[in-house]
Every structure is written in structure tokens, then in C-alpha cells.
Amino acid sequence: MNPEDVEKEMKKIVASLDRGTRLEAVLKEEKEYRLILSKGTHSERAVIAEDLMEDFLERGKRGQEVKKAVGKVISMLTMSAQKRR
């Protein structure tokens, strides 16, 4: 699986969920992918299992699970940003 393809698809998902959140990096670990997301001055990471990511990218399945995991991290970032106001 090409790292550029993974990053491109994850950027699409992040942009579809929240325009104010940026995908900073996609790191390939042993059996998982780590997504570093930021919003303003806050950053968080999401961990997605390798098999889940492969199912999503290669077969187009389990997309809702990936969106849910990324959405939870975006929600945490949004709440962190609101606390600072």
C-alpha cells in the first residue's frame, strides 16, 4: 500500500468531517497507522488498525468505521479548542 495514497484518502475524510482540522502526518507503525490531526494550536492522534485501513483503501469496505475513529479525534480537538475560549 502506497503511503501517498493513504495520506490522500485520509485528507479527504478529514476535510469531509471538518474543514478546520488538518491532517499533519500519517505514520505507518508495525500493525497500525497513526494519524496526526491538528486544529488551531491543538493536536491529537488517531490509531487505525492496518487491516481496517487496508479493507477501506483496497476494497472500499468499512469506511464508516474509519470515519468514526477520525471523527472522535476531531470531536476531541473541537472540544479542546472551545475550552480555551
N, CA and C of each residue as an Amber inpcrd file, in Angstrom:
protein
   255
   0.8410000  -1.1720000   0.0000000   0.0000000   0.0000000   0.0000000
   0.8920000   1.2440000   0.0000000   0.6110000   2.1400000  -0.9010000
   1.4130000   3.3330000  -1.0920000   1.1010000   4.3820000  -0.0110000
   2.0960000   4.8790000   0.7090000   1.8410000   5.8680000   1.7700000
   1.1850000   7.1550000   1.2580000   1.5100000   7.5550000   0.0310000
   0.8990000   8.7620000  -0.5310000  -0.6020000   8.5660000  -0.7420000
  -0.9990000   7.3560000  -1.1620000  -2.4210000   7.0640000  -1.3550000
  -3.1710000   7.0880000  -0.0290000  -2.5420000   6.5350000   1.0000000
  -3.1630000   6.5290000   2.3290000  -3.3740000   7.9640000   2.7990000
  -2.3370000   8.7870000   2.6660000  -2.4400000  10.1780000   3.1160000
  -3.4950000  10.9420000   2.3170000  -3.5510000  10.7070000   1.0200000
  -4.5290000  11.3970000   0.1720000  -5.9610000  11.0520000   0.5830000
  -6.2300000   9.7770000   0.8140000  -7.5780000   9.3490000   1.2080000
  -7.9470000   9.8630000   2.5970000  -6.9890000   9.8540000   3.5060000
  -7.2740000  10.3410000   4.8540000  -7.5160000  11.8490000   4.8590000
  -6.8120000  12.5890000   4.0020000  -7.0640000  14.0290000   3.8950000
  -8.4880000  14.2890000   3.4200000  -8.9660000  13.4600000   2.4920000
 -10.3420000  13.6060000   2.0090000 -11.3370000  13.3840000   3.1420000
 -11.0990000  12.3580000   3.9450000 -12.0120000  12.0500000   5.0500000
 -12.0040000  13.1790000   6.0760000 -10.8230000  13.6490000   6.4430000
 -10.7230000  14.7240000   7.4360000 -11.4230000  15.9790000   6.9180000
 -11.2090000  16.3190000   5.6550000 -11.8470000  17.5120000   5.0840000
 -13.3620000  17.3640000   5.0340000 -13.8520000  16.1570000   4.7850000
 -15.3030000  15.9620000   4.7210000 -15.9420000  16.0620000   6.1050000
 -15.1910000  15.7360000   7.1460000 -15.7350000  15.7930000   8.5030000
 -15.6290000  17.1820000   9.1180000 -14.5160000  17.8800000   8.8700000
 -14.3270000  19.2060000   9.4660000 -13.2840000  19.9700000   8.6570000
 -13.6860000  21.0840000   8.0870000 -12.7760000  21.8840000   7.2570000
 -11.6680000  22.5570000   8.0610000 -11.8770000  22.7740000   9.3400000
 -10.8870000  23.4620000  10.1590000  -9.7920000  22.5610000  10.6930000
  -9.9260000  21.2680000  10.4940000  -8.9450000  20.3120000  11.0030000
  -8.0010000  19.9100000   9.8790000  -6.7150000  19.8320000  10.2060000
  -5.7050000  19.4510000   9.2180000  -5.1110000  18.0930000   9.5640000
  -4.8170000  17.3240000   8.5420000  -4.0710000  16.0830000   8.7090000
  -2.6010000  16.4390000   8.5700000  -1.8670000  16.3260000   9.6610000
  -0.4520000  16.7090000   9.6520000   0.4420000  15.5910000   9.1280000
   0.1600000  14.3520000   9.5360000   1.0270000  13.2480000   9.1260000
   0.2940000  11.9220000   9.2420000   0.7470000  10.9670000   8.4310000
   0.2920000   9.5840000   8.5310000   1.5440000   8.7510000   8.7500000
   1.6140000   8.0970000   9.9040000   2.7850000   7.2930000  10.2470000
   2.4190000   5.8190000  10.2160000   3.2180000   5.0300000   9.5280000
   2.9840000   3.5890000   9.4460000   3.7760000   2.9190000  10.5510000
   3.0820000   2.3120000  11.4870000   3.7290000   1.5570000  12.5570000
   3.6930000   0.0770000  12.1740000   3.9960000  -0.8060000  13.1200000
   4.0780000  -2.2280000  12.8110000   2.7530000  -2.8020000  12.3180000
   1.6770000  -2.6150000  13.0670000   0.3830000  -3.1610000  12.6550000
  -0.7190000  -2.1140000  12.7210000  -0.3360000  -0.8520000  12.5660000
  -1.3230000   0.2140000  12.6680000  -0.8330000   1.4580000  11.9430000
  -1.7610000   2.3450000  11.7210000  -1.4580000   3.6590000  11.1650000
  -1.7820000   4.6970000  12.2210000  -0.9140000   5.6800000  12.3770000
  -1.1680000   6.7880000  13.3000000  -1.3960000   8.0350000  12.4570000
  -2.5290000   8.6690000  12.6950000  -2.8650000   9.9060000  12.0090000
  -2.6930000  11.0450000  13.0040000  -1.9210000  12.0390000  12.6530000
  -1.7330000  13.2130000  13.4980000  -2.6270000  14.3170000  12.9320000
  -3.5890000  14.7530000  13.7400000  -4.5370000  15.7820000  13.3260000
  -4.3240000  17.0290000  14.1710000  -4.5400000  18.1990000  13.5790000
  -4.4120000  19.4340000  14.3480000  -5.5330000  20.4000000  13.9860000
  -5.8550000  21.2130000  14.9760000  -6.8600000  22.2640000  14.7990000
  -6.3960000  23.4310000  15.6540000  -6.0550000  24.5270000  14.9990000
  -5.5070000  25.6630000  15.7320000  -4.1750000  25.2830000  16.3460000
  -4.0700000  25.4350000  17.6680000  -2.8220000  25.0960000  18.3530000
  -2.8670000  23.7200000  19.0010000  -3.9540000  22.9950000  18.8280000
  -4.1130000  21.6840000  19.4520000  -3.8450000  20.5740000  18.4410000
  -3.3440000  19.4610000  18.9330000  -3.1540000  18.3030000  18.0620000
  -3.4840000  17.0320000  18.8400000  -3.9530000  16.0480000  18.1200000
  -4.2900000  14.7340000  18.6700000  -3.9060000  13.6940000  17.6380000
  -3.9140000  12.4450000  18.0560000  -3.6190000  11.3870000  17.0910000
  -4.6990000  10.3200000  17.1420000  -4.9250000   9.7250000  15.9950000
  -5.8530000   8.6040000  15.8690000  -5.0340000   7.3860000  15.4750000
  -5.3840000   6.2430000  16.0270000  -4.7030000   4.9990000  15.6940000
  -5.7120000   4.1060000  14.9900000  -5.3660000   3.6820000  13.7810000
  -6.2480000   2.8360000  12.9860000  -5.4950000   1.5630000  12.6450000
  -6.1370000   0.4300000  12.8870000  -5.5120000  -0.8650000  12.6310000
  -5.2170000  -1.0290000  11.1400000  -4.1490000  -1.7430000  10.8510000
  -3.7120000  -1.9290000   9.4720000  -4.7630000  -2.6570000   8.6340000
  -5.3970000  -3.6870000   9.2000000  -6.3940000  -4.4310000   8.4250000
  -7.6190000  -3.5770000   8.1140000  -8.0070000  -2.7130000   9.0410000
  -9.1270000  -1.8040000   8.8050000  -8.7950000  -0.8300000   7.6790000
  -7.5960000  -0.2800000   7.7020000  -7.1780000   0.6640000   6.6640000
  -7.0960000  -0.0220000   5.3050000  -6.5740000  -1.2470000   5.2690000
  -6.4720000  -1.9710000   4.0040000  -7.8450000  -2.2980000   3.4380000
  -8.7750000  -2.7310000   4.2950000 -10.1360000  -3.0020000   3.8270000
 -10.7500000  -1.7530000   3.2190000 -10.5300000  -0.6260000   3.8500000
 -11.0980000   0.6290000   3.3640000 -10.4710000   1.0510000   2.0350000
  -9.1560000   1.0310000   1.9540000  -8.4720000   1.5400000   0.7660000
  -8.5430000   0.5970000  -0.4240000  -8.4130000  -0.6980000  -0.1930000
  -8.3540000  -1.6460000  -1.2980000  -9.7230000  -2.1280000  -1.7540000
 -10.6360000  -2.3060000  -0.8050000 -11.9330000  -2.8810000  -1.1650000
 -13.0860000  -1.9020000  -1.0130000 -12.8260000  -0.7640000  -0.4030000
 -13.8850000   0.2140000  -0.2000000 -14.8520000  -0.1600000   0.9030000
 -14.4680000  -1.1050000   1.7530000 -15.3320000  -1.5500000   2.8460000
 -14.8910000  -0.9120000   4.1550000 -15.8020000  -0.9170000   5.1220000
 -15.5330000  -0.4570000   6.4840000 -15.1930000   1.0310000   6.5530000
 -15.6780000   1.7910000   5.6050000 -15.4250000   3.2310000   5.5900000
 -16.0350000   3.9440000   6.7730000 -17.1980000   3.4680000   7.2190000
 -17.8560000   4.1010000   8.3580000 -17.0220000   3.9600000   9.6260000
 -16.3440000   2.8330000   9.7820000 -15.5030000   2.6300000  10.9680000
 -14.3180000   3.5970000  10.9690000 -13.7270000   3.7990000   9.7970000
 -12.6040000   4.7360000   9.6880000 -13.0880000   6.1500000   9.9840000
 -14.2270000   6.5340000   9.4060000 -14.7710000   7.8780000   9.6420000
 -15.1240000   8.0790000  11.1100000 -15.6340000   7.0380000  11.7480000
 -16.0000000   7.1510000  13.1610000 -14.7580000   7.3870000  14.0220000
 -13.6800000   6.6500000  13.7480000 -12.4420000   6.8090000  14.5190000
 -11.8580000   8.2060000  14.3330000 -11.8230000   8.6760000  13.0970000
 -11.2850000  10.0110000  12.8210000 -12.2130000  11.0740000  13.4030000
 -13.5120000  10.8550000  13.3090000 -14.4930000  11.8030000  13.8370000
 -14.3820000  11.9900000  15.3360000 -14.0730000  10.9260000  16.0540000
 -13.9060000  11.0350000  17.5080000 -12.7200000  11.9310000  17.8590000
 -11.6440000  11.8000000  17.1170000 -10.4680000  12.6320000  17.3700000
 -10.7730000  14.0890000  17.0180000 -11.4830000  14.3070000  15.9210000
 -11.8670000  15.6720000  15.5400000 -12.7570000  16.2820000  16.6140000
 -13.6490000  15.4910000  17.1640000 -14.5250000  15.9690000  18.2330000
 -13.7130000  16.3830000  19.4570000 -12.7160000  15.5820000  19.8130000
 -11.8500000  15.9240000  20.9460000 -11.1020000  17.2320000  20.6870000
 -10.6160000  17.4090000  19.4560000  -9.9100000  18.6440000  19.1080000
 -10.8360000  19.8530000  19.2030000 -12.0530000  19.6960000  18.7330000
 -13.0180000  20.7950000  18.7680000 -13.3360000  21.1810000  20.2030000
 -13.5340000  20.1880000  21.0560000 -13.8290000  20.4710000  22.4620000
 -12.6380000  21.1370000  23.1420000 -11.4280000  20.7200000  22.8210000
 -10.2280000  21.3440000  23.3940000 -10.1270000  22.8070000  22.9810000
 -10.4150000  23.0720000  21.7260000 -10.3340000  24.4450000  21.2250000
 -11.3970000  25.3250000  21.8720000 -12.5710000  24.7850000  22.1350000
 -13.6460000  25.5660000  22.7410000 -13.3740000  25.8650000  24.2080000
 -12.6820000  24.9860000  24.9050000 -12.3590000  25.2090000  26.3160000
 -11.4450000  26.4110000  26.4980000 -10.6190000  26.6770000  25.5160000
  -9.6440000  27.7640000  25.6220000 -10.2640000  29.1260000  25.4280000
 -11.4820000  29.1780000  24.9100000 -12.1210000  30.4820000  24.6500000
 -12.6160000  31.1230000  25.8930000
